[in-house]
Amino acid sequence: MQMWNFFSDVAVKWGLPALVLIFWYLDSREQKKLFADMLAQQQKQADQHFTQTQQMLDTLQWLGANMARLDTKISANQYCPVVRKSDE
């Protein structure tokens, strides 16, 4: 409430330029809030993207390890007739 009393006193003393400055100040304050909210949202999205990328990397590493294990089992399979014939 004290702020509004100050603004009204300034507007009475200095007129239109004071009103313009008061509205500019209020708009600037709102823009700062919006910008801070936007930055917080951007940071949240960046964190989510990082988490998703980390999960995808872990999944790809797991799949690569399983493919290598499968390839080793296929290559070392002594019970498969195709593998036994290629070794002979």
Backbone as CSV, one residue per row, in Angstrom:
resi,resn,N_x,N_y,N_z,CA_x,CA_y,CA_z,C_x,C_y,C_z
1,MET,0.825,-1.194,0.000,0.000,0.000,0.000,0.868,1.256,0.000
2,GLN,1.990,1.181,0.657,2.888,2.327,0.734,3.409,2.692,-0.654
3,MET,3.646,1.672,-1.474,4.129,1.923,-2.829,3.096,2.730,-3.629
4,TRP,1.819,2.400,-3.503,0.778,3.109,-4.245,0.658,4.562,-3.789
5,ASN,0.834,4.810,-2.501,0.831,6.192,-2.005,1.977,6.988,-2.624
6,PHE,3.135,6.356,-2.696,4.278,7.022,-3.316,3.989,7.331,-4.786
7,PHE,3.438,6.338,-5.508,3.131,6.552,-6.927,2.092,7.650,-7.114
8,SER,1.086,7.675,-6.282,0.053,8.709,-6.434,0.620,10.094,-6.121
9,ASP,1.495,10.198,-5.124,2.132,11.491,-4.840,2.995,11.958,-5.998
10,VAL,3.744,11.049,-6.582,4.605,11.396,-7.721,3.751,11.813,-8.911
11,ALA,2.654,11.094,-9.170,1.784,11.423,-10.294,1.139,12.796,-10.110
12,VAL,0.772,13.129,-8.896,0.165,14.446,-8.639,1.195,15.549,-8.852
13,LYS,2.422,15.334,-8.407,3.456,16.364,-8.510,3.971,16.537,-9.933
14,TRP,4.198,15.419,-10.655,4.876,15.525,-11.945,3.998,15.195,-13.146
15,GLY,2.808,14.736,-12.966,1.851,14.583,-14.057,2.094,13.388,-14.965
16,LEU,1.899,13.621,-16.283,1.945,12.572,-17.286,3.289,11.841,-17.349
17,PRO,4.437,12.537,-17.335,5.701,11.782,-17.372,5.832,10.812,-16.193
18,ALA,5.349,11.203,-15.035,5.409,10.311,-13.882,4.513,9.095,-14.097
19,LEU,3.335,9.301,-14.683,2.451,8.175,-14.969,3.095,7.191,-15.941
20,VAL,3.744,7.756,-16.961,4.430,6.893,-17.933,5.517,6.087,-17.236
21,LEU,6.305,6.714,-16.382,7.352,6.005,-15.663,6.787,4.967,-14.710
22,ILE,5.670,5.289,-14.078,5.045,4.327,-13.158,4.576,3.095,-13.922
23,PHE,3.896,3.311,-15.056,3.447,2.169,-15.842,4.614,1.373,-16.412
24,TRP,5.665,2.076,-16.812,6.859,1.382,-17.302,7.474,0.531,-16.192
25,TYR,7.538,1.073,-14.979,8.097,0.330,-13.844,7.269,-0.920,-13.551
26,LEU,5.956,-0.774,-13.529,5.094,-1.924,-13.252,5.207,-2.981,-14.348
27,ASP,5.259,-2.552,-15.597,5.409,-3.483,-16.708,6.765,-4.182,-16.647
28,SER,7.796,-3.426,-16.322,9.128,-4.006,-16.215,9.181,-5.071,-15.128
29,ARG,8.524,-4.811,-14.024,8.497,-5.770,-12.928,7.788,-7.062,-13.359
30,GLU,6.691,-6.911,-14.096,5.977,-8.095,-14.588,6.821,-8.857,-15.606
31,GLN,7.530,-8.130,-16.465,8.389,-8.782,-17.452,9.494,-9.579,-16.772
32,LYS,10.033,-9.046,-15.677,11.062,-9.780,-14.940,10.508,-11.086,-14.395
33,LYS,9.285,-11.045,-13.871,8.659,-12.258,-13.352,8.458,-13.280,-14.472
34,LEU,7.947,-12.808,-15.610,7.726,-13.704,-16.740,9.031,-14.314,-17.234
35,PHE,10.064,-13.492,-17.299,11.359,-13.972,-17.762,11.935,-15.007,-16.791
36,ALA,11.801,-14.759,-15.498,12.284,-15.723,-14.502,11.517,-17.040,-14.606
37,ASP,10.210,-16.965,-14.807,9.407,-18.177,-14.975,9.814,-18.930,-16.241
38,MET,10.077,-18.181,-17.303,10.484,-18.786,-18.560,11.834,-19.500,-18.406
39,LEU,12.764,-18.861,-17.696,14.069,-19.488,-17.468,13.937,-20.753,-16.622
40,ALA,13.082,-20.716,-15.611,12.872,-21.897,-14.774,12.268,-23.043,-15.587
41,GLN,11.323,-22.716,-16.450,10.712,-23.741,-17.296,11.734,-24.309,-18.278
42,GLN,12.573,-23.452,-18.837,13.613,-23.902,-19.763,14.601,-24.829,-19.052
43,GLN,14.959,-24.502,-17.824,15.870,-25.343,-17.053,15.240,-26.696,-16.751
44,LYS,13.952,-26.691,-16.432,13.238,-27.938,-16.160,13.219,-28.826,-17.404
45,GLN,12.962,-28.225,-18.568,12.950,-28.990,-19.815,14.335,-29.537,-20.137
46,ALA,15.370,-28.744,-19.896,16.734,-29.203,-20.144,17.076,-30.380,-19.233
47,ASP,16.648,-30.321,-17.987,16.880,-31.435,-17.065,16.152,-32.696,-17.521
48,GLN,14.917,-32.531,-17.997,14.159,-33.683,-18.496,14.836,-34.283,-19.727
49,HIS,15.324,-33.442,-20.626,16.009,-33.940,-21.824,17.289,-34.672,-21.445
50,PHE,18.016,-34.138,-20.462,19.234,-34.801,-20.020,18.918,-36.173,-19.440
51,THR,17.865,-36.264,-18.634,17.479,-37.541,-18.042,17.077,-38.543,-19.124
52,GLN,16.298,-38.087,-20.100,15.884,-38.981,-21.183,17.082,-39.441,-22.003
53,THR,18.009,-38.542,-22.268,19.199,-38.899,-23.033,20.049,-39.904,-22.262
54,GLN,20.172,-39.712,-20.966,20.935,-40.651,-20.132,20.283,-42.028,-20.146
55,GLN,18.952,-42.073,-20.057,18.247,-43.361,-20.099,18.421,-44.038,-21.453
56,MET,18.375,-43.266,-22.523,18.567,-43.831,-23.860,19.981,-44.373,-24.021
57,LEU,20.965,-43.672,-23.487,22.351,-44.126,-23.556,22.526,-45.429,-22.780
58,ASP,21.940,-45.516,-21.600,22.010,-46.753,-20.819,21.357,-47.908,-21.571
59,THR,20.226,-47.648,-22.193,19.532,-48.687,-22.961,20.374,-49.146,-24.149
60,LEU,20.982,-48.198,-24.846,21.825,-48.563,-25.993,23.043,-49.370,-25.559
61,GLN,23.634,-49.036,-24.428,24.770,-49.804,-23.928,24.341,-51.223,-23.562
62,TRP,23.186,-51.360,-22.942,22.673,-52.671,-22.576,22.402,-53.514,-23.831
63,LEU,21.772,-52.879,-24.834,21.498,-53.600,-26.082,22.785,-54.009,-26.785
64,GLY,23.772,-53.138,-26.789,25.059,-53.475,-27.408,25.743,-54.624,-26.704
65,ALA,25.689,-54.634,-25.382,26.292,-55.741,-24.632,25.569,-57.050,-24.916
66,ASN,24.249,-57.012,-24.985,23.491,-58.235,-25.298,23.761,-58.719,-26.708
67,MET,23.888,-57.799,-27.653,24.195,-58.208,-29.037,25.582,-58.848,-29.115
68,ALA,26.545,-58.288,-28.397,27.893,-58.870,-28.390,27.867,-60.260,-27.761
69,ARG,27.125,-60.425,-26.676,27.011,-61.731,-26.026,26.338,-62.740,-26.951
70,LEU,25.310,-62.305,-27.647,24.607,-63.181,-28.583,25.512,-63.582,-29.739
71,ASP,26.277,-62.625,-30.245,27.211,-62.913,-31.336,28.258,-63.922,-30.886
72,THR,28.762,-63.763,-29.671,29.749,-64.707,-29.143,29.144,-66.095,-28.998
73,LYS,27.921,-66.180,-28.501,27.272,-67.490,-28.351,27.026,-68.145,-29.711
74,ILE,26.648,-67.350,-30.688,26.406,-67.906,-32.030,27.709,-68.396,-32.636
75,SER,28.769,-67.620,-32.498,30.056,-67.993,-33.082,30.667,-69.209,-32.389
76,ALA,30.466,-69.365,-31.111,31.079,-70.448,-30.353,30.161,-71.658,-30.210
77,ASN,29.060,-71.679,-30.893,28.103,-72.776,-30.776,28.655,-74.011,-31.465
78,GLN,28.971,-75.038,-30.681,29.525,-76.277,-31.247,28.445,-77.298,-31.579
79,TYR,27.204,-77.011,-31.183,26.127,-77.958,-31.439,25.437,-77.698,-32.771
80,CYS,25.656,-76.523,-33.351,25.014,-76.184,-34.614,25.778,-76.860,-35.751
81,PRO,25.090,-77.585,-36.622,25.782,-78.277,-37.726,26.443,-77.308,-38.710
82,VAL,25.886,-76.144,-38.879,26.473,-75.186,-39.808,27.823,-74.711,-39.288
83,VAL,27.929,-74.467,-38.008,29.186,-74.026,-37.412,30.187,-75.144,-37.427
84,ARG,29.768,-76.383,-37.138,30.702,-77.532,-37.146,31.255,-77.758,-38.542
85,LYS,30.455,-77.606,-39.565,30.941,-77.826,-40.927,31.917,-76.725,-41.362
86,SER,31.671,-75.479,-40.902,32.584,-74.392,-41.310,33.912,-74.504,-40.601
87,ASP,33.959,-75.141,-39.418,35.226,-75.308,-38.702,36.055,-76.439,-39.310
88,GLU,35.417,-77.420,-39.898,36.131,-78.595,-40.424,36.777,-78.339,-41.723
